[in-house]
């Protein structure tokens, strides 16, 4: 096992500390040194800027022009370390597809530091694909361009869809190949997150019996993400409650959009409640509750319909890690276990409440009535049997809600259109039973996107960049997903499902 205090040669020429656009603070670096390994990013040959997220930069109080400058690109590539940055790789453990690994950690990422945005919130700024660290476990620590561009597009799409997520600040080509099945162009993603604390971070200390480390980490998480918990009589129970509530809402949002994370390991479960680590992720096209895209999820552990149970399982691992702290609050181990189960029992009802409220918005139901859940289940069953496109079915229901005579566009998505007709009779009756004057169609259009990053379009974008160094499809796709709810007639091809020849059936991790 590698000691986290070990320093790995970084191929970094010393003295390259410069005053720069990113003005960092470093609260995580003030924690004990066994929480991380201090390590510089590895230099790259000829960094070339692919993209700076100008909107995100401005929200962080950073001038985009400075990030796009020569010095800015050197920082975004890891060749220069900005003044005030204290680069480090975070230690964590994790269950990967149910199997516990006591030491994982940032094997190809480097936390440069933190920035306080214009909103007063503290954000991590991390380079992903920046070279080997003590946690690389034999890997090269690099990232190929395809996964970098996928994460950039999908994380920005999720942000535009209103889902808590890490964000992409920049992408830089390294000018060096990385070797996977074949040589591929390398790239580095600059990722912004509320933090990079994970369930696996707590597991790292719990697995070592390091109660003091667990307490220090919990106190840090409370101060950073759940400050209200510090005022509670039982702050560690309040921390657990807070993480559970955020993940219940988060997974409900995924389900309502047909999103499949693909690799819901505990080291990919963030304490802040953000979607993190976009590897083999995908949005469903034809609705299939047991759909799996990830090439490594052979048993369907993280299939679409299994995501709520997977999240609950991961949160149970967090509760286990916090048991010594809960025992101190509750007066003993037995009481701590009961407390943990009580907290975990809230996940199901919180998830269901968020999911059911979301389904009502998607169907234009302004009030809650008995039978609504059965009506949703009936529609989903018919969609699955008829291979109806998830995103387009709900989007076209927006127009169908305005007029009972405008169902044609929805029914044509079903292999057997009469299957939709039979369901629509009851739905229209339910809509007519409501007397609210709220604009139903407007509400539905805010809940049902027209544009998602469809797999075949993402893959075509990656192929253009990797094979032909053509980044125009990348720029166009970013523009499309930035306004997912806005109908733009000139972009209809981005809303269309893949043809049989275009269909992408598997997605892959970036390692």
Rosetta blueprint (number, residue, H / E / L):
1 X L
2 X L
3 X L
4 X L
5 X L
6 X L
7 X L
8 X L
9 X L
10 X L
11 X L
12 X L
13 X L
14 X L
15 X L
16 X L
17 X E
18 X E
19 X L
20 X L
21 X L
22 X L
23 X L
24 X L
25 X E
26 X L
27 X L
28 X H
29 X H
30 X H
31 X L
32 X L
33 X H
34 X H
35 X H
36 X E
37 X E
38 X E
39 X L
40 X L
41 X L
42 X L
43 X L
44 X L
45 X L
46 X L
47 X L
48 X E
49 X E
50 X E
51 X E
52 X E
53 X L
54 X H
55 X H
56 X H
57 X H
58 X H
59 X H
60 X L
61 X L
62 X L
63 X L
64 X H
65 X H
66 X H
67 X H
68 X H
69 X L
70 X H
71 X H
72 X H
73 X H
74 X H
75 X H
76 X H
77 X L
78 X L
79 X L
80 X L
81 X E
82 X E
83 X L
84 X L
85 X L
86 X L
87 X L
88 X E
89 X E
90 X E
91 X L
92 X L
93 X L
94 X E
95 X E
96 X E
97 X L
98 X L
99 X E
100 X E
101 X E
102 X L
103 X L
104 X L
105 X L
106 X L
107 X L
108 X L
109 X E
110 X E
111 X E
112 X E
113 X E
114 X E
115 X E
116 X E
117 X L
118 X L
119 X L
120 X L
121 X L
122 X E
123 X E
124 X E
125 X E
126 X E
127 X E
128 X E
129 X L
130 X E
131 X L
132 X L
133 X L
134 X L
135 X L
136 X L
137 X L
138 X L
139 X L
140 X L
141 X L
142 X E
143 X E
144 X E
145 X H
146 X H
147 X H
148 X H
149 X H
150 X H
151 X H
152 X H
153 X H
154 X H
155 X H
156 X H
157 X H
158 X H
159 X H
160 X H
161 X L
162 X L
163 X L
164 X L
165 X E
166 X L
167 X E
168 X E
169 X E
170 X E
171 X E
172 X E
173 X E
174 X E
175 X E
176 X E
177 X E
178 X E
179 X E
180 X L
181 X L
182 X L
183 X E
184 X E
185 X E
186 X E
187 X E
188 X E
189 X E
190 X E
191 X E
192 X E
193 X E
194 X L
195 X L
196 X L
197 X L
198 X E
199 X H
200 X H
201 X H
202 X H
203 X H
204 X H
205 X H
206 X H
207 X H
208 X L
209 X L
210 X L
211 X H
212 X H
213 X H
214 X H
215 X H
216 X H
217 X H
218 X H
219 X H
220 X H
221 X H
222 X H
223 X H
224 X H
225 X H
226 X L
227 X H
228 X H
229 X H
230 X H
231 X H
232 X L
233 X L
234 X L
235 X H
236 X H
237 X H
238 X H
239 X H
240 X H
241 X H
242 X H
243 X H
244 X H
245 X H
246 X H
247 X H
248 X H
249 X H
250 X H
251 X H
252 X H
253 X H
254 X H
255 X H
256 X H
257 X H
258 X L
259 X E
260 X E
261 X L
262 X L
263 X L
264 X L
265 X L
266 X H
267 X H
268 X H
269 X L
270 X E
271 X L
272 X L
273 X L
274 X L
275 X E
276 X L
277 X L
278 X L
279 X L
280 X L
281 X L
282 X E
283 X E
284 X L
285 X L
286 X E
287 X L
288 X L
289 X L
290 X L
291 X L
292 X L
293 X L
294 X E
295 X L
296 X L
297 X L
298 X L
299 X L
300 X L
301 X L
302 X L
303 X L
304 X H
305 X H
306 X H
307 X H
308 X H
309 X H
310 X H
311 X H
312 X H
313 X H
314 X H
315 X H
316 X H
317 X H
318 X H
319 X H
320 X H
321 X H
322 X H
323 X H
324 X H
325 X H
326 X H
327 X H
328 X H
329 X H
330 X H
331 X L
332 X L
333 X H
334 X H
335 X H
336 X H
337 X H
338 X H
339 X H
340 X H
341 X H
342 X H
343 X H
344 X H
345 X H
346 X H
347 X H
348 X H
349 X H
350 X H
351 X H
352 X H
353 X H
354 X H
355 X H
356 X H
357 X H
358 X H
359 X H
360 X H
361 X H
362 X H
363 X H
364 X L
365 X L
366 X L
367 X L
368 X L
369 X L
370 X L
371 X L
372 X H
373 X H
374 X H
375 X H
376 X H
377 X H
378 X H
379 X H
380 X H
381 X H
382 X H
383 X H
384 X H
385 X H
386 X H
387 X L
388 X L
389 X E
390 X H
391 X H
392 X H
393 X H
394 X H
395 X H
396 X H
397 X H
398 X H
399 X H
400 X H
401 X H
402 X H
403 X L
404 X L
405 X L
406 X L
407 X L
408 X H
409 X H
410 X H
411 X H
412 X L
413 X L
414 X L
415 X L
416 X L
417 X H
418 X H
419 X H
420 X H
421 X H
422 X H
423 X H
424 X H
425 X H
426 X H
427 X H
428 X H
429 X H
430 X H
431 X H
432 X H
433 X L
434 X L
435 X L
436 X L
437 X L
438 X L
439 X L
440 X H
441 X H
442 X H
443 X H
444 X H
445 X H
446 X H
447 X H
448 X L
449 X L
450 X L
451 X L
452 X L
453 X L
454 X L
455 X H
456 X H
457 X H
458 X H
459 X H
460 X H
461 X H
462 X H
463 X H
464 X H
465 X H
466 X H
467 X H
468 X H
469 X L
470 X L
471 X L
472 X H
473 X H
474 X H
475 X H
476 X H
477 X H
478 X H
479 X H
480 X H
481 X H
482 X L
483 X L
484 X L
485 X L
486 X L
487 X L
488 X L
489 X H
490 X H
491 X H
492 X H
493 X H
494 X H
495 X H
496 X L
497 X L
498 X L
499 X L
500 X L
501 X L
502 X L
503 X L
504 X L
505 X L
506 X L
507 X E
508 X L
509 X L
510 X L
511 X L
